[in-house]
Amino acid sequence: MEIKILGIGCPKCEQLTKNVKEALEKAGLQAEVEKVTDIKTISSYGVMMTPALVIDGQVKAVGKVLKPEEIAKFF
C-alpha cells in the first residue's frame, strides 16, 4: 500500500500524517507514507485544497484532517 499526504507542510498536513501513521499502527499494517509538497505534483492529482490523502493512487480526502478511525476505513 502506498500512502501520500499532499500538502505544503502546514500544521493540518502534519496532523494528517500523524493520524495516518496511528491508523496504520492500530490496524497492524505497514505502508510507505510519503509527504508530497511540490505544487505541480499536488495539482496533478486534481487537488486544489490541502491536506489531501492519496492511497494507492486514489484521492480519498481533500481539505480536511481525517481521524485515525476514518482513515482506517480506507484500508
N, CA, C and O atoms as a DFTB+ gen file, in Angstrom:
300 C
 N C O
     1  1       0.854      -1.180       0.000
     2  2       0.000       0.000       0.000
     3  2       0.893       1.233       0.000
     4  3       1.866       1.314       0.750
     5  1       0.549       2.179      -0.843
     6  2       1.289       3.429      -0.937
     7  2       0.377       4.575      -0.497
     8  3      -0.718       4.749      -1.033
     9  1       0.835       5.345       0.475
    10  2       0.039       6.442       1.016
    11  2       0.816       7.743       0.826
    12  3       2.004       7.827       1.138
    13  1       0.120       8.753       0.308
    14  2       0.737      10.065       0.127
    15  2      -0.105      11.118       0.827
    16  3      -1.334      11.113       0.753
    17  1       0.585      12.014       1.504
    18  2      -0.042      13.172       2.116
    19  2       0.353      14.361       1.252
    20  3       1.530      14.706       1.155
    21  1      -0.645      14.986       0.624
    22  2      -0.377      16.129      -0.237
    23  2      -0.573      17.415       0.560
    24  3      -1.641      17.650       1.125
    25  1       0.459      18.237       0.598
    26  2       0.362      19.499       1.318
    27  2       1.705      20.184       1.391
    28  3       2.742      19.591       1.092
    29  1       1.673      21.425       1.786
    30  2       2.898      22.230       1.793
    31  2       3.594      22.259       3.148
    32  3       4.498      23.067       3.362
    33  1       3.186      21.394       4.055
    34  2       3.844      21.329       5.347
    35  2       3.147      22.106       6.447
    36  3       3.752      22.391       7.480
    37  1       1.897      22.449       6.243
    38  2       1.133      23.192       7.246
    39  2       0.822      22.292       8.450
    40  3       0.981      21.074       8.364
    41  1       0.383      22.875       9.563
    42  2       0.046      22.070      10.735
    43  2      -1.021      20.997      10.457
    44  3      -0.970      19.911      11.034
    45  1      -1.981      21.300       9.580
    46  2      -3.007      20.303       9.256
    47  2      -2.390      19.122       8.505
    48  3      -2.791      17.977       8.712
    49  1      -1.432      19.395       7.648
    50  2      -0.748      18.329       6.915
    51  2       0.032      17.434       7.887
    52  3       0.028      16.209       7.760
    53  1       0.687      18.054       8.836
    54  2       1.443      17.302       9.832
    55  2       0.513      16.431      10.682
    56  3       0.848      15.290      11.002
    57  1      -0.647      16.968      11.044
    58  2      -1.610      16.210      11.849
    59  2      -2.165      15.031      11.054
    60  3      -2.339      13.942      11.602
    61  1      -2.443      15.238       9.776
    62  2      -2.943      14.146       8.941
    63  2      -1.895      13.041       8.835
    64  3      -2.235      11.859       8.893
    65  1      -0.644      13.409       8.681
    66  2       0.439      12.425       8.628
    67  2       0.481      11.608       9.919
    68  3       0.593      10.383       9.888
    69  1       0.391      12.293      11.034
    70  2       0.400      11.630      12.338
    71  2      -0.796      10.673      12.451
    72  3      -0.651       9.547      12.926
    73  1      -1.966      11.124      12.018
    74  2      -3.168      10.291      12.109
    75  2      -3.081       9.067      11.197
    76  3      -3.559       7.993      11.561
    77  1      -2.480       9.216      10.026
    78  2      -2.301       8.076       9.116
    79  2      -1.396       7.036       9.769
    80  3      -1.700       5.843       9.739
    81  1      -0.304       7.474      10.349
    82  2       0.624       6.546      10.998
    83  2      -0.039       5.846      12.176
    84  3       0.192       4.659      12.403
    85  1      -0.860       6.572      12.924
    86  2      -1.587       5.982      14.042
    87  2      -2.593       4.943      13.547
    88  3      -2.725       3.876      14.146
    89  1      -3.293       5.244      12.469
    90  2      -4.266       4.308      11.896
    91  2      -3.577       3.038      11.413
    92  3      -4.094       1.940      11.613
    93  1      -2.423       3.177      10.785
    94  2      -1.671       2.016      10.326
    95  2      -1.234       1.148      11.499
    96  3      -1.329      -0.079      11.454
    97  1      -0.755       1.804      12.544
    98  2      -0.289       1.080      13.720
    99  2      -1.431       0.306      14.376
   100  3      -1.272      -0.862      14.729
   101  1      -2.579       0.958      14.538
   102  2      -3.736       0.298      15.159
   103  2      -4.235      -0.873      14.324
   104  3      -4.719      -1.867      14.866
   105  1      -4.115      -0.756      12.994
   106  2      -4.577      -1.816      12.093
   107  2      -3.530      -2.919      11.932
   108  3      -3.804      -3.961      11.337
   109  1      -2.338      -2.683      12.462
   110  2      -1.277      -3.674      12.342
   111  2      -0.720      -3.768      10.926
   112  3      -0.248      -4.824      10.506
   113  1      -0.778      -2.667      10.201
   114  2      -0.318      -2.642       8.815
   115  2       0.939      -1.792       8.679
   116  3       1.216      -0.914       9.497
   117  1       1.683      -2.081       7.626
   118  2       2.841      -1.266       7.302
   119  2       2.651      -0.712       5.904
   120  3       2.175      -1.408       5.007
   121  1       3.020       0.524       5.726
   122  2       2.923       1.156       4.419
   123  2       3.904       2.309       4.368
   124  3       4.284       2.874       5.393
   125  1       4.299       2.639       3.167
   126  2       5.151       3.795       2.967
   127  2       4.276       5.043       2.985
   128  3       3.320       5.149       2.216
   129  1       4.605       5.985       3.861
   130  2       3.861       7.240       3.938
   131  2       4.785       8.336       3.418
   132  3       5.822       8.639       4.008
   133  1       4.381       8.912       2.308
   134  2       5.208       9.922       1.644
   135  2       4.519      11.280       1.718
   136  3       3.317      11.397       1.481
   137  1       5.296      12.295       2.048
   138  2       4.781      13.666       2.032
   139  2       5.111      14.277       0.679
   140  3       6.261      14.242       0.242
   141  1       4.114      14.830       0.022
   142  2       4.303      15.467      -1.279
   143  2       4.048      16.961      -1.100
   144  3       2.943      17.375      -0.752
   145  1       5.083      17.761      -1.344
   146  2       4.969      19.206      -1.138
   147  2       5.065      19.997      -2.434
   148  3       4.828      21.204      -2.434
   149  1       5.407      19.344      -3.534
   150  2       5.542      20.025      -4.819
   151  2       4.163      20.387      -5.369
   152  3       3.313      19.517      -5.562
   153  1       3.954      21.669      -5.617
   154  2       2.646      22.167      -6.063
   155  2       2.204      21.520      -7.377
   156  3       1.029      21.190      -7.534
   157  1       3.124      21.336      -8.313
   158  2       2.767      20.720      -9.596
   159  2       2.307      19.278      -9.401
   160  3       1.344      18.840     -10.030
   161  1       2.987      18.549      -8.538
   162  2       2.597      17.163      -8.267
   163  2       1.243      17.110      -7.579
   164  3       0.402      16.275      -7.910
   165  1       1.037      18.003      -6.624
   166  2      -0.249      18.058      -5.915
   167  2      -1.373      18.347      -6.907
   168  3      -2.411      17.685      -6.877
   169  1      -1.174      19.321      -7.776
   170  2      -2.229      19.674      -8.726
   171  2      -2.452      18.577      -9.766
   172  3      -3.527      18.506     -10.360
   173  1      -1.456      17.726      -9.994
   174  2      -1.631      16.623     -10.948
   175  2      -2.673      15.610     -10.464
   176  3      -3.210      14.839     -11.259
   177  1      -2.950      15.618      -9.174
   178  2      -3.994      14.757      -8.605
   179  2      -5.372      15.429      -8.674
   180  3      -6.375      14.831      -8.284
   181  1      -5.417      16.666      -9.168
   182  2      -6.681      17.394      -9.228
   183  2      -7.058      18.011      -7.900
   184  3      -8.211      18.387      -7.692
   185  1      -6.103      18.116      -7.006
   186  2      -6.335      18.630      -5.654
   187  2      -6.084      20.129      -5.631
   188  3      -5.026      20.601      -6.045
   189  1      -7.073      20.874      -5.139
   190  2      -6.933      22.326      -5.041
   191  2      -6.851      22.799      -3.592
   192  3      -6.512      23.953      -3.333
   193  1      -7.159      21.913      -2.651
   194  2      -7.067      22.240      -1.219
   195  2      -6.238      21.165      -0.530
   196  3      -6.303      19.986      -0.877
   197  1      -5.471      21.593       0.438
   198  2      -4.690      20.637       1.215
   199  2      -5.094      20.731       2.673
   200  3      -5.653      21.748       3.085
   201  1      -4.835      19.722       3.454
   202  2      -4.144      18.499       3.074
   203  2      -5.056      17.563       2.284
   204  3      -6.281      17.677       2.320
   205  1      -4.426      16.645       1.575
   206  2      -5.165      15.621       0.849
   207  2      -4.519      14.271       1.133
   208  3      -3.312      14.174       1.355
   209  1      -5.339      13.249       1.123
   210  2      -4.880      11.891       1.388
   211  2      -5.046      11.065       0.118
   212  3      -6.136      10.993      -0.449
   213  1      -3.955      10.443      -0.324
   214  2      -3.971       9.597      -1.516
   215  2      -3.503       8.203      -1.104
   216  3      -2.423       8.042      -0.534
   217  1      -4.324       7.202      -1.398
   218  2      -3.973       5.818      -1.094
   219  2      -3.992       5.030      -2.396
   220  3      -5.001       4.989      -3.099
   221  1      -2.861       4.407      -2.705
   222  2      -2.698       3.620      -3.930
   223  2      -3.170       4.392      -5.166
   224  3      -3.848       3.843      -6.035
   225  1      -2.796       5.677      -5.228
   226  2      -3.078       6.486      -6.398
   227  2      -4.453       7.119      -6.462
   228  3      -4.743       7.875      -7.389
   229  1      -5.314       6.819      -5.481
   230  2      -6.661       7.390      -5.479
   231  2      -6.803       8.415      -4.353
   232  3      -6.445       8.156      -3.204
   233  1      -7.334       9.579      -4.712
   234  2      -7.564      10.631      -3.720
   235  2      -8.746      10.213      -2.851
   236  3      -9.841       9.961      -3.353
   237  1      -8.510      10.142      -1.547
   238  2      -9.548       9.706      -0.608
   239  2     -10.162      10.857       0.183
   240  3     -11.319      10.774       0.597
   241  1      -9.402      11.927       0.395
   242  2      -9.915      13.070       1.161
   243  2      -9.150      14.324       0.763
   244  3      -7.953      14.278       0.482
   245  1      -9.865      15.443       0.743
   246  2      -9.268      16.723       0.358
   247  2      -9.733      17.807       1.323
   248  3     -10.923      17.923       1.617
   249  1      -8.779      18.601       1.812
   250  2      -9.104      19.778       2.596
   251  2      -9.526      19.536       4.022
   252  3     -10.062      20.435       4.670
   253  1      -9.293      18.318       4.534
   254  2      -9.652      18.082       5.931
   255  2      -8.704      17.073       6.560
   256  3      -8.059      16.277       5.878
   257  1      -8.643      17.136       7.878
   258  2      -7.811      16.219       8.642
   259  2      -8.710      15.092       9.149
   260  3      -9.532      15.289      10.044
   261  1      -8.543      13.930       8.572
   262  2      -9.335      12.777       8.998
   263  2      -8.789      12.217      10.299
   264  3      -7.588      12.282      10.560
   265  1      -9.679      11.666      11.109
   266  2      -9.283      10.986      12.340
   267  2      -8.749       9.603      11.976
   268  3      -9.090       9.066      10.922
   269  1      -7.909       9.022      12.842
   270  2      -7.373       7.691      12.546
   271  2      -8.456       6.653      12.222
   272  3      -8.255       5.793      11.364
   273  1      -9.592       6.734      12.902
   274  2     -10.682       5.784      12.668
   275  2     -11.266       5.944      11.263
   276  3     -11.651       4.961      10.629
   277  1     -11.328       7.179      10.785
   278  2     -11.846       7.439       9.441
   279  2     -10.858       6.940       8.378
   280  3     -11.259       6.403       7.346
   281  1      -9.579       7.127       8.646
   282  2      -8.540       6.698       7.716
   283  2      -8.518       5.171       7.598
   284  3      -8.363       4.631       6.502
   285  1      -8.672       4.489       8.717
   286  2      -8.609       3.033       8.744
   287  2      -9.670       2.389       7.841
   288  3      -9.481       1.270       7.366
   289  1     -10.762       3.080       7.608
   290  2     -11.827       2.539       6.738
   291  2     -11.345       2.367       5.300
   292  3     -11.906       1.565       4.554
   293  1     -10.316       3.107       4.905
   294  2      -9.789       3.014       3.546
   295  2      -8.833       1.832       3.366
   296  3      -8.470       1.494       2.239
   297  1      -8.425       1.205       4.472
   298  2      -7.505       0.078       4.371
   299  2      -8.314      -1.143       4.027
   300  3      -7.758      -2.232       3.887
